[in-house]
């Protein structure tokens, strides 16, 4: 069963900032696994990103349309997710009905998100509606809701952003709060709100969230947050957190280079 675990969320954020972790939108172009394979995404240590085709090859699944459609019924949730992703990444529109049929029959909530996400890549409004419902369903695990929100964000819909904020502010697990900050920062069309959310996370009770906030502000080039970062640096008692805050301040204070 495919499971979405928080794992080393701070490590994921640092990977995202360094440009080595791709969004779902980038996956369409490059056919790489993220976030469709949450077990790997949350692995510790994190292995190199592999293509959908490579993931399917590990499971001895051929890349023909017939084999991929058959794999949508595979007992392994990762295989079902990968098969849908491969079909969508190759823009196999005739396979959309098979993906949606698999989605309707799917019991694993994380795989539902994976299948629906793949279906949205090839234009399914029905799958997009499913993702919007899932991201707002409080009975769905927070990490799965965040995955749904990422797919909705790729369609430039703000529907799921309030849920991302809610998770970032209230989830009891610091790793999940970090993942929510990542989702907020990358959420399309919500830059100002994401910056405000990230500034508020500078005072989070957990140091890994405060580090994530400092790194996210640096990644966002949030020069308007310099005052908040300096204030946070003055009052934070964790030397490691202060190190990250100093670095963020240094980068954001540097003069912009002209071509």
FENDAQUI-V289469 format. One record per residue. N is the residue number from 1. RES is the residue in three letters. PHI is phi in degrees with one decimal (999 if undefined). Layout:
# FENDAQUI-V289469
n: <N | N>
res: <RES | RES>
phi: <PHI | PHI>
This chain:
# FENDAQUI-V289469
n: <1 | 2 | 3 | 4 | 5 | 6 | 7 | 8 | 9 | 10 | 11 | 12 | 13 | 14 | 15 | 16 | 17 | 18 | 19 | 20 | 21 | 22 | 23 | 24 | 25 | 26 | 27 | 28 | 29 | 30 | 31 | 32 | 33 | 34 | 35 | 36 | 37 | 38 | 39 | 40 | 41 | 42 | 43 | 44 | 45 | 46 | 47 | 48 | 49 | 50 | 51 | 52 | 53 | 54 | 55 | 56 | 57 | 58 | 59 | 60 | 61 | 62 | 63 | 64 | 65 | 66 | 67 | 68 | 69 | 70 | 71 | 72 | 73 | 74 | 75 | 76 | 77 | 78 | 79 | 80 | 81 | 82 | 83 | 84 | 85 | 86 | 87 | 88 | 89 | 90 | 91 | 92 | 93 | 94 | 95 | 96 | 97 | 98 | 99 | 100 | 101 | 102 | 103 | 104 | 105 | 106 | 107 | 108 | 109 | 110 | 111 | 112 | 113 | 114 | 115 | 116 | 117 | 118 | 119 | 120 | 121 | 122 | 123 | 124 | 125 | 126 | 127 | 128 | 129 | 130 | 131 | 132 | 133 | 134 | 135 | 136 | 137 | 138 | 139 | 140 | 141 | 142 | 143 | 144 | 145 | 146 | 147 | 148 | 149 | 150 | 151 | 152 | 153 | 154 | 155 | 156 | 157 | 158 | 159 | 160 | 161 | 162 | 163 | 164 | 165 | 166 | 167 | 168 | 169 | 170 | 171 | 172 | 173 | 174 | 175 | 176 | 177 | 178 | 179 | 180 | 181 | 182 | 183 | 184 | 185 | 186 | 187 | 188 | 189 | 190 | 191 | 192 | 193 | 194 | 195 | 196 | 197 | 198 | 199 | 200 | 201 | 202 | 203 | 204 | 205 | 206 | 207 | 208 | 209 | 210 | 211 | 212 | 213 | 214 | 215 | 216 | 217 | 218 | 219 | 220 | 221 | 222 | 223 | 224 | 225 | 226 | 227 | 228 | 229 | 230 | 231 | 232 | 233 | 234 | 235 | 236 | 237 | 238 | 239 | 240 | 241 | 242 | 243 | 244 | 245 | 246 | 247 | 248 | 249 | 250 | 251 | 252 | 253 | 254 | 255 | 256 | 257 | 258 | 259>
res: <UNK | UNK | UNK | UNK | UNK | UNK | UNK | UNK | UNK | UNK | UNK | UNK | UNK | UNK | UNK | UNK | UNK | UNK | UNK | UNK | UNK | UNK | UNK | UNK | UNK | UNK | UNK | UNK | UNK | UNK | UNK | UNK | UNK | UNK | UNK | UNK | UNK | UNK | UNK | UNK | UNK | UNK | UNK | UNK | UNK | UNK | UNK | UNK | UNK | UNK | UNK | UNK | UNK | UNK | UNK | UNK | UNK | UNK | UNK | UNK | UNK | UNK | UNK | UNK | UNK | UNK | UNK | UNK | UNK | UNK | UNK | UNK | UNK | UNK | UNK | UNK | UNK | UNK | UNK | UNK | UNK | UNK | UNK | UNK | UNK | UNK | UNK | UNK | UNK | UNK | UNK | UNK | UNK | UNK | UNK | UNK | UNK | UNK | UNK | UNK | UNK | UNK | UNK | UNK | UNK | UNK | UNK | UNK | UNK | UNK | UNK | UNK | UNK | UNK | UNK | UNK | UNK | UNK | UNK | UNK | UNK | UNK | UNK | UNK | UNK | UNK | UNK | UNK | UNK | UNK | UNK | UNK | UNK | UNK | UNK | UNK | UNK | UNK | UNK | UNK | UNK | UNK | UNK | UNK | UNK | UNK | UNK | UNK | UNK | UNK | UNK | UNK | UNK | UNK | UNK | UNK | UNK | UNK | UNK | UNK | UNK | UNK | UNK | UNK | UNK | UNK | UNK | UNK | UNK | UNK | UNK | UNK | UNK | UNK | UNK | UNK | UNK | UNK | UNK | UNK | UNK | UNK | UNK | UNK | UNK | UNK | UNK | UNK | UNK | UNK | UNK | UNK | UNK | UNK | UNK | UNK | UNK | UNK | UNK | UNK | UNK | UNK | UNK | UNK | UNK | UNK | UNK | UNK | UNK | UNK | UNK | UNK | UNK | UNK | UNK | UNK | UNK | UNK | UNK | UNK | UNK | UNK | UNK | UNK | UNK | UNK | UNK | UNK | UNK | UNK | UNK | UNK | UNK | UNK | UNK | UNK | UNK | UNK | UNK | UNK | UNK | UNK | UNK | UNK | UNK | UNK | UNK | UNK | UNK | UNK | UNK | UNK | UNK | UNK | UNK | UNK | UNK | UNK | UNK>
phi: <999 | -72.4 | -126.7 | -106.7 | -106.3 | -65.5 | 61.4 | -85.6 | -65.2 | -64.0 | -58.0 | -62.7 | -62.7 | -64.2 | -63.9 | -62.7 | -67.7 | -78.4 | 88.8 | -97.8 | -107.2 | -100.1 | -83.3 | -61.9 | -63.4 | -65.4 | -62.4 | -60.0 | -76.9 | -102.0 | 55.4 | -112.9 | -86.4 | 178.6 | -98.2 | -70.9 | -119.3 | -61.4 | -62.4 | -77.2 | -56.8 | -98.5 | -67.0 | -133.3 | -73.6 | -80.7 | -76.8 | -60.4 | -66.9 | -116.4 | -74.5 | -58.0 | -61.0 | -64.4 | -62.4 | -67.4 | -62.4 | -61.9 | -97.5 | 60.6 | -105.4 | -71.8 | -98.3 | -71.9 | -57.4 | -62.0 | -67.0 | -69.0 | -63.8 | -62.7 | -68.0 | -64.4 | -106.4 | -62.5 | -63.3 | -89.0 | -61.5 | -62.7 | -65.5 | -60.3 | -65.2 | -64.1 | -63.1 | -63.1 | -63.0 | -64.9 | -61.2 | -71.0 | -65.1 | -94.3 | 57.2 | -83.5 | -63.5 | -61.6 | -85.4 | -59.8 | -59.4 | -65.3 | -66.0 | -67.2 | -62.9 | -64.7 | -60.9 | -63.9 | -91.2 | -78.2 | -98.2 | -77.6 | -65.2 | -67.0 | -66.6 | -55.4 | -62.8 | -61.5 | -66.4 | -63.7 | -59.4 | -61.4 | -63.9 | -67.5 | -62.6 | -110.0 | 90.5 | -83.4 | -69.3 | -60.4 | -67.1 | -63.7 | -61.1 | -62.1 | -63.1 | -66.2 | -69.5 | -65.6 | -65.4 | -99.3 | -86.1 | -68.5 | -85.0 | -91.6 | -53.8 | -58.6 | -65.7 | -69.2 | -63.1 | -66.5 | -61.5 | -59.7 | -62.7 | -62.8 | -65.8 | -64.8 | -57.9 | -62.3 | -94.3 | 58.5 | -109.4 | -85.6 | -48.9 | -93.6 | -62.9 | -56.3 | -67.3 | -60.1 | -60.2 | -60.5 | -66.1 | -62.2 | -92.8 | -126.9 | -64.2 | -72.9 | -94.5 | -61.4 | -61.5 | -68.6 | -62.4 | -63.0 | -59.6 | -67.7 | -61.4 | -57.8 | -65.2 | -66.5 | -61.9 | -92.1 | -71.7 | -69.3 | 79.2 | -124.2 | -58.7 | -65.2 | -64.7 | -64.4 | -65.3 | -62.9 | -61.2 | -68.0 | -60.3 | -63.6 | -72.4 | -64.1 | -108.1 | -59.1 | -70.8 | -104.3 | -61.6 | -69.3 | -72.0 | -65.9 | -62.2 | -59.7 | -64.1 | -62.0 | -66.2 | -65.1 | -63.6 | -63.7 | -61.4 | -79.1 | 55.0 | -83.5 | -63.2 | -68.5 | -96.3 | -59.7 | -61.3 | -65.6 | -65.2 | -64.6 | -64.5 | -62.0 | -61.9 | -65.1 | -104.1 | -77.1 | -97.8 | -99.1 | -61.6 | -67.5 | -60.6 | -61.0 | -61.2 | -66.9 | -65.6 | -59.8 | -65.8 | -62.4 | -63.1 | -61.0 | -66.6 | -72.1 | -85.6 | -66.4 | -61.5 | -69.8 | -79.7 | -94.0 | -60.0>
